Amino acid sequence: MPGASDQPPGIPLLPRTVAKAYVGARAAAARVAGVVGGPQSRGMPAPLWLGKVNRAGFNRLSRPVARWLPGFAVVVHRGRRSGREYRTPVNLFPVPGGFVIALTYGPQTDWVKNVLAAGGCRIETRGRTVDCVEPRLYRDPDRGGIRPLERAILPLLRVDEFLSLRSDGAQGQ
């Protein structure tokens, strides 16, 4: 099929225009984020379409419990254009002075853009709320700042991009 070389890995054959749009969007997000080299550098951690399905289904189910489970949290952030408050469940890794979040869908997701644009967010974890500031995107192929179990799993998912946040004090402790 024409355009098969543009085909995203692991996704059934798509029409050439859809495949090119996928690759182009990935490259643009990479340039904006400034953390990846573009579409030829490596595959996305998880396809964006899976993120949309996840947001509509699993996120709605997990949001109520994610803030209480070890290793999980809810990121509370505001939309860049709408100003609406959003809640996004994430895998959270406490580190001295703050937190690290594994970017399972990469840095181009709306919630990451919202946190970066606002310069921070709130994290709901283990029954407390923590204001966080100074969001910073980074790549760590060794996945050094996370627990051993996740360090073994994340390479299988091709996740090596993270968002670090500095804790700006805690509420409800």
Phi and psi in degrees as a GROMACS rama.xvg file:
@    title "Ramachandran Plot"
@    xaxis  label "Phi"
@    yaxis  label "Psi"
@TYPE xy
-61.3752  139.568  PRO-2
87.8389  2.55793  GLY-3
-62.4962  -27.5697  ALA-4
-68.4295  -21.5296  SER-5
-86.3195  -1.41565  ASP-6
-65.801  128.598  GLN-7
-61.6361  140.428  PRO-8
-65.8639  140.828  PRO-9
78.8694  6.47039  GLY-10
-118.885  137.265  ILE-11
-55.1391  159.148  PRO-12
-54.1777  133.689  LEU-13
-117.862  157.093  LEU-14
-57.5  150.563  PRO-15
-52.9335  -42.6308  ARG-16
-65.5042  -38.2736  THR-17
-68.144  -44.3364  VAL-18
-62.0562  -43.1564  ALA-19
-64.6669  -39.1451  LYS-20
-63.9054  -40.7887  ALA-21
-60.886  -49.9913  TYR-22
-64.2153  -42.0323  VAL-23
-64.2579  -42.4524  GLY-24
-64.4749  -39.6079  ALA-25
-63.911  -41.6476  ARG-26
-66.158  -42.1669  ALA-27
-64.2013  -43.7118  ALA-28
-62.3945  -37.661  ALA-29
-64.9228  -42.5201  ALA-30
-65.9752  -41.9115  ARG-31
-63.3502  -44.1809  VAL-32
-70.6458  -29.0518  ALA-33
70.0692  19.1593  GLY-34
-118.474  -9.36157  VAL-35
-130.491  159.599  VAL-36
-85.3966  -2.69082  GLY-37
119.044  -171.9  GLY-38
-67.2792  -24.1805  PRO-39
-87.5369  -9.4367  GLN-40
-67.6194  -44.182  SER-41
-178.641  169.98  ARG-42
-75.693  160.916  GLY-43
-68.8765  150.034  MET-44
-57.285  -51.299  PRO-45
-141.527  142.741  ALA-46
-62.7738  146.398  PRO-47
-62.6137  -33.4032  LEU-48
-62.8238  -33.7486  TRP-49
-66.7656  -36.8721  LEU-50
-62.5094  -38.9878  GLY-51
-66.7889  -41.4966  LYS-52
-64.52  -43.9945  VAL-53
-59.2898  -44.7246  ASN-54
-61.9299  -40.1133  ARG-55
-74.7388  -28.5298  ALA-56
-112.304  -76.9508  GLY-57
-60.5608  -41.8677  PHE-58
-59.2284  -39.6888  ASN-59
-65.0785  -34.8869  ARG-60
-77.4506  -36.6308  LEU-61
-86.1584  -21.3937  SER-62
-52.7493  -45.0957  ARG-63
-64.1588  -30.5193  PRO-64
-101.596  -19.4333  VAL-65
-60.0187  -33.2979  ALA-66
-72.32  -9.81665  ARG-67
-108.045  -20.3285  TRP-68
-83.4989  140.991  LEU-69
-61.3604  137.396  PRO-70
83.7465  -1.81394  GLY-71
-124.968  161.573  PHE-72
-160.679  171.402  ALA-73
-118.001  125.612  VAL-74
-90.1027  122.297  VAL-75
-102.066  119.41  VAL-76
-143.017  165.655  HIS-77
-109.701  141.479  ARG-78
-62.6806  141.202  GLY-79
-64.2185  -39.5678  ARG-80
-101.009  -40.1168  ARG-81
-81.9218  -28.4336  SER-82
75.9555  1.06462  GLY-83
-71.6978  144.741  ARG-84
-82.7662  133.496  GLU-85
-122.246  155.08  TYR-86
-129.091  121.467  ARG-87
-123.294  119.531  THR-88
-72.6041  139.187  PRO-89
-142.828  164.772  VAL-90
-86.1106  127.791  ASN-91
-121.38  136.195  LEU-92
-121.8  110.262  PHE-93
-66.8769  137.198  PRO-94
-133.413  161.689  VAL-95
-55.3697  123.274  PRO-96
84.8141  2.47164  GLY-97
171.136  -142.532  GLY-98
-143.393  158.803  PHE-99
-126.704  137.376  VAL-100
-119.61  128.232  ILE-101
-75.6686  128.081  ALA-102
-90.8938  82.1671  LEU-103
-58.0834  -33.4284  THR-104
-106.266  11.7989  TYR-105
86.8101  176.03  GLY-106
-81.3529  -3.90721  PRO-107
-89.0687  4.12003  GLN-108
-72.6628  153.262  THR-109
-59.8068  -41.1186  ASP-110
-64.4291  -37.8611  TRP-111
-65.8223  -44  VAL-112
-60.8767  -39.3766  LYS-113
-64.0177  -44.6492  ASN-114
-64.9417  -42.8376  VAL-115
-64.0681  -43.7866  LEU-116
-64.7476  -37.3848  ALA-117
-81.4562  -17.0126  ALA-118
78.2466  16.1745  GLY-119
163.02  -174.061  GLY-120
-167.006  -177.087  CYS-121
-112.794  143.454  ARG-122
-115.085  126.795  ILE-123
-104.441  113.076  GLU-124
-147.324  138.124  THR-125
51.1442  37.4385  ARG-126
80.8037  12.2183  GLY-127
-132.619  161.978  ARG-128
-115.718  130.877  THR-129
-124.681  125.11  VAL-130
-76.9204  133.251  ASP-131
-125.625  145.319  CYS-132
-134.756  176.688  VAL-133
53.8203  56.5073  GLU-134
-65.2257  139.628  PRO-135
-142.157  126.082  ARG-136
-83.9715  140.997  LEU-137
-155.835  160.727  TYR-138
-111.957  135.272  ARG-139
-139.793  90.5982  ASP-140
-60.2518  -23.399  PRO-141
-84.3319  -13.6452  ASP-142
52.4709  47.128  ARG-143
-69.4231  -26.6731  GLY-144
-91.3272  17.5534  GLY-145
-127.382  167.925  ILE-146
-65.7833  154.005  ARG-147
-56.9505  -39.7007  PRO-148
-60.5597  -51.1302  LEU-149
-67.7995  -31.8789  GLU-150
-61.2003  -31.7259  ARG-151
-80.4665  -32.1741  ALA-152
-83.6712  -40.8053  ILE-153
-58.8955  -35.0419  LEU-154
-62.6926  -31.8882  PRO-155
-64.8262  -29.774  LEU-156
-92.7013  1.3634  LEU-157
60.8676  36.5616  ARG-158
-98.7766  116.923  VAL-159
-140.324  16.9685  ASP-160
-112.265  139.871  GLU-161
-138.451  159.886  PHE-162
-119.927  122.22  LEU-163
-101.594  146.117  SER-164
-134.298  137.619  LEU-165
-92.4461  131.732  ARG-166
-69.7116  132.951  SER-167
-112.062  34.7606  ASP-168
102.797  160.937  GLY-169
-122.687  150.464  ALA-170
-116.527  148.066  GLN-171
74.2747  24.5648  GLY-172
